[in-house]
Amino acid sequence: MDSALPSPATLPNPAALSGLSPVEAATRLTAEGANALPRAKRRAPLRIILNVLREPMLALLLGGGVVYLLLGSRAEALILLAFACMSITITVVQEARTERVLDALRDLTSPRALVIRGGERLRIAGTDVVRGDLIVLAEGDRVPADARLLQAADLSADESLLTGEAVPVRKAVGAAGATARPGGEDQPLVFSGTLIVRGQGLAEITATGAASEIGKIGTALDRLESGTPHLQRQTRRLVLAFALIGGAVALLVVALYGWQRGDWLDGVLAGIAVGMAMLPEEFPMVLAVFMAMGAWRISKARVLTRRASAIESLGAASVLCTDKTGTLTENRMTLTALHLPEGQAFLIGPDPVPDAFRELAAAGVMASSPQPHDPMEKAFHSLASRDLRKGETLPGEGRTLIRSYPLSAKLLAMSQVWDRADGKGSHMVAAKGAPEAIADLCHLSATARQAMMQAVNSMAGKGLRILGVAEAGFAGPNLPADQHDFNFRFLGLVGLADPLRVSAPAAVAQCKSAGIKVIMITGDYPATALAIAQAAGIGGDTVIDGTALVAMTDTDLAMAIQTATVFARIQPEQKLRIVRALQASGAIVAMTGDGVNDAPSLKAADIGVAMGGRGTDVAREAAAIVLLDDDFGAIVTTVRLGRRIYDNLRKAMAFILAVHVPIAGLALIPLAFGMPLLFGPVHIAFLEMVIDPVCSLVFEAETEEDNVMTRPPRPVAEPLFSPPTILWGLLQGTLVLGIVTTILFLAPNYGFDTDQVRALSFHALVLCVVALIFVNRSISSSIVTAITRPNRALAVALLIVAVLLAVTVFWAPARDLFSFGALEPQWLVVPLGAGVLVLLILEMLKPIWRHAALISGAARRAPPLSADRPVA
């Protein structure tokens, strides 16, 4: 090819490195610092352990263990200390696994840069370039930092990561304006992270790190604070309230026990038992387990959860703001339509290209680079490869490319000259470019030009990128200096599009059925955006572009977002403004994206969803959820799982509340009536070992409710413990307390001693807890479904409970450890009958509670954002 860059020896050295050898320059670069953005620090295991030690229940377990040691009961002390160590170990292991997953996702490599220092070309890490460096750019290179072009030969760059626009833009040498930004044609600047798709260039580094366009977005991310998750705030307040009440009661119990019975150490144990019974330490534990297990469950759908707050927000998401390029579309160009000058048109599909259109398609290949990086040129090659017939070769094979005429600001067309196929005929010249430019090269008549423009407007209205294609022959000895000197023949038009992802329409439809409004926000052209939105099923007849958005006041924007579904030519700061406006209207916003330009809005959204395959590291770090397969349909899966997780979390919390009523009551009643203590810390710890896996693993593994994706989003301010939920939990707990207390008071009348009463009451309580599991398994299904529906975790938990109860009933050392008396086998019917009675009574009352819960939820539900939102 004719165009070439000068040798390194003829190029000027950067002033910053003038007179330095390559080794000295490299040393200076290392000292000056890397062109990299800071990364979040990993949490040390010691810090994780310290956070676990702050939990009140852990302090009670450790305190109880110490008191047992003072009393000489080493077995009980070791059991409590073992429970404490298990809690710490599980938390540390889970945190470590999460960190490893995040490390595996991050791409720690940086682009390599070819720099010129001291007249020599050096290949260095992109993070080591500094201002003043000269870098050589060629097709396929990733630009390591922002730079000003000194030389350019047919240079084009893909800036979609910064602009959201899939089509590359031309670059040209010139004076950079003060407001130069990514996007737009013939700019003299190249930007960090963008990809060179065509041509060659020489540039001087002007900005690195935080001063680059990527760095500016990173700085904006640092200023966006992530609030404490809603459920976490609720749980903290709830646990604090219970802790204050339980602590006060526990101190009172210690004082009364020590004063009335004169045994202060046993009084401390009684106080610890009451404190453990009244403190629902499962609340934060269950929340943590549900978030961790939810992240793992979502990861099985190839979705990585980076922040637990996203899981709780998924069920409340009411608006999904989606990027177009790389999210709804595949971020690659394909040939979609061919149009001949005579008016014939062909829509490209699985069928072979008709013979009448093959000359047009072949000329497009000849007008492209033999080894293309440009997405549009790749599309020409892809069609030609797919359409090869038996015995054919790709257009251009057997020929040599001898000259290229690049695009220019004056003529938006390029031509490629190929040598004679047999050494005798004329050179073959192929051209492609903007239809108007191709019309000028072909000297079309006014009538032909008008017919061409009608076809262009028709194809553009479908969101296609339009190129004209022409060809010519040349038999002279010397090639002309200008493309206009060839006698071109107009072959027709080609339409290119960034294809819609196959899964996108179905995903959009499911979002709508779930009451989630879908809005497209893109940096692409309005016509293209509208065509993709309509193809995906998003709908909308109008587009709000970036220029119109600038003129809008906050009030105007608040009104527009009620009905708008497509925003085009939007800058990163405008995306952020749209997200903020939606949040101000009461919407819970999920935002998808893959580019650096999406990062601020990804972080500001309630749920930021980044594409993991094509997405930038900046976007992944800013997002709360990462789709590892870049599948838009996976968003629906995450919403479905998010709703299921929240439903199951609410079931678990209701179960916890119900269980703690009888535990606390049975710890206080003996003190109130002057009876021997029924439960000590070891009994409460045993109950916790039954309750904890049930309320966490068993309820977490429950399958989704039937209406999970047909009901509207839940109100984000909906309390986890709504009034119907609190009343339902108290009703369950009070029923269990009444039944077990009845056994407690009646058992001595049948000749049971204190230890036998303790054993009978304890086993009745455990089986009543099992009954509460089945009652709370489902909100909408019947008892038959609740019992028969498969749940592997439940089967394992029931097996463990059965074994532990059998051990404490029939094995003497275990009975002695728990101070249980031996029971005759026929009396085991009493605990079993208590559990069955609880199950039957509550199943009869469940429809009343369900009706009250539906009425309460409808009253709290926020009004829909737009008229097309479904209602409950």
URFEN-V468569 format. One line per field, one symbol per residue. phi: phi as a letter, one per 30 degrees, with the letter a starting at -180 (. if undefined). psi: psi as a letter, one per 30 degrees, with the letter a starting at -180 (. if undefined). burial: I if it has 9 or more other ideal C-beta (glycine too) atoms within 8 Angstrom, else O. A space follows every 10 residues. Layout:
# URFEN-V468569
phi: ???
psi: ???
burial: ???
This chain:
# URFEN-V468569
phi: .ddadddedc cdddddceic dedddddddd ddjddbddcd ddddeddddd dddddddddd dddddddddd dicddddddd ddeddddddd dddddddddd ddddddcddb ddccccbhic dbcbdddcdb ejdcbccbej dcddadacdc babhcbbdcd dccicdddcd bbdlddddcd bejjdiddcc beidcdcaib abbcdcabhd dddddddddd dddcccddee dddedddddd dddddddddd dddedddddd cicddddddd dddddddddd ddeddddddd dddddddddd cibcccbddd dddedcecbc ccdcdicdcc hbcbdcbbbc edjdbbcdbd dddeedcddd dddddddcdd bdcdeddddd ddddddcdcd icbdejdjcb dcabcddbdd bdabbbccdd dcicdddccb bbleeddddd ddhddddddd dddddddddd dcicdcbcbb bacbcddbdd dbddddcdcd ckcbccbddd ddddeddddd ddddicdcbc bbcddedddd ddddddjdij cbbccddddd dddddddddd ddbdbbbbhc deddeddded dddddjdccc bclbcdddee ddddddbccc dddddddddd dddcbbddch cdddddddde ddddddeddd dddddddddd dddddddcee ddcicdedbc eddddddddd dedddcdddd ddddddcdcb cddddddddd cdeddddddd dddddddddd dededdeedc iddddddddd dddddddddd ddeddcdbdc dddddddcdd addddddddd dddddddddc ceeddddchc cdcdeddddd dddddddddd dddddeeddd dddddddddd dddddbdddd cd
psi: leklllleff klkkefgkfk leeeeeeeee efllilkllk kkkkeeeeee eeffkeeeee eeeeeeeeee fgieeeeeee eeeeeeeeee eeeeeeeeee eeeeekjfll kkkjljkhgk kkjlkffgll kfkkkkklkf kkkflklkke kkjhkkkjgf fffgkfklkl kkkakklfgk lklllhkgkl kkflkjfkal lklkkfklbf fleeeeeeee effjkklkke eeeeeeeeee eeeeeeeeee eeeeeeeeee fgjeeeeeee eeeeeeefji ffdeeeeeee eeeeeeeeff ghkkjfkffe effeffkfkj jkldjfdflg hkkkkekkkl fffkkkkkbf llkleffeee eeeeefglke ikfkeeeeee eeeeefgklk fllkkfkflk jfkkjlllfe jhllkkkklk eggealkkkk klakeeeeee efhkleeeee eeeeeeeeee fgglkkkkkl lllkglfkkl fkffflikkk fakkkkljkk kefeeeeeee eefggjkkkk jlglkeeeee eeeeefgeak flkjleeeee fkleeeeeee fffkfkklhk lefeeeeeee eeeffgkjkk kllfleffee eeeflejkjl keeflleeee eflfkkjfgh jeffeeeeee eeeeeeeeee eeeeeeeeef eeeeeffeee efgglkkeka eeeeeeeefe eefefdeeee fklllegegf llklkfgkke ileeeeeeee eeeeeeeeee eeeeffeffg gkaeeeeeee eeeeeeeeee eeeeegekef lleeeeefkk jeeeeeeeee eeeeeeefef jeeeeeeghk lkkkeffffe eeeeeeeeee eeeffeeeee eeeeeeeeef klllelfgkl l.
burial: OOOOOOOIOO IOIIOOIOOI OIOOIIOIIO OOOOIOIOOO OOOOIOOIIO OIIOIIIIII IIIIIIIIIO IOOOOIIIII IOIIOOIIOO IIOIIIOIIO IIOOIIOOOO OIIIIIIIOO OIOIOIIIII OIIIIIIIIO IIIIIIIIIO IIIIIIIIII IIIIIIOIII IIOOOIOOOO OIIOOIIIII IIIIIIIIII IIIIIIIIIO OIIIIIIIII IOOIOOOOII IIIIIIOIIO OIIOIIIOII IOIIIIIIOO OOOIIIIIII IIIIIIIIII IIIIIIIIII IIIIIOIIIO IIIIIIOIII IIIIIIIIII IIIIIIIIIO IIIIIIIIII IOOOIIOIOO OOIOOOIIOI IIIIIIIIIO OIIIIIIIII IIIIOOIOOO OOOIOIOOIO IIIIIIIOOO IIIIIIIIOI OOOOOOIIII IIIIIOIIII IIOOOOOIIO IIIOIIOOII OIIIIIIIII IIIIOOOOII OOIOOIOIOI IIIIIIIIII IOIIIIIIII IIIIIIIIII IIIIOIIIII IIIIOIIIOI OOIIIIOOIO OIOOOOIIOI IIOIIIIIII IIOIIIIIII IIIOIOIIII IIIIIIIIII IIIIIIIIII IIOOIIOIII IIIIIIIIOI IIIIIIIIII IIIIIIIIII IIIIIIIIII IIIIIIIIII IOOOOOIIII IIIIIIIIII IIIIIIIIII IIOIIOOIIO OIIIIIOIOI IIOIIIIIII IIIIIIIOII IOIIOOIOOO OIOOIIIIII IIIIIIIIII IIIIIIIIOO IOOOIIOOIO IOIIOOIIOI IOOIIOIIIO OOOIIOIIOI IOIOOOOIOI IIOIIIIIIO IIIOIIOOII OIIOOIIOOI IOOIIOOOIO OO
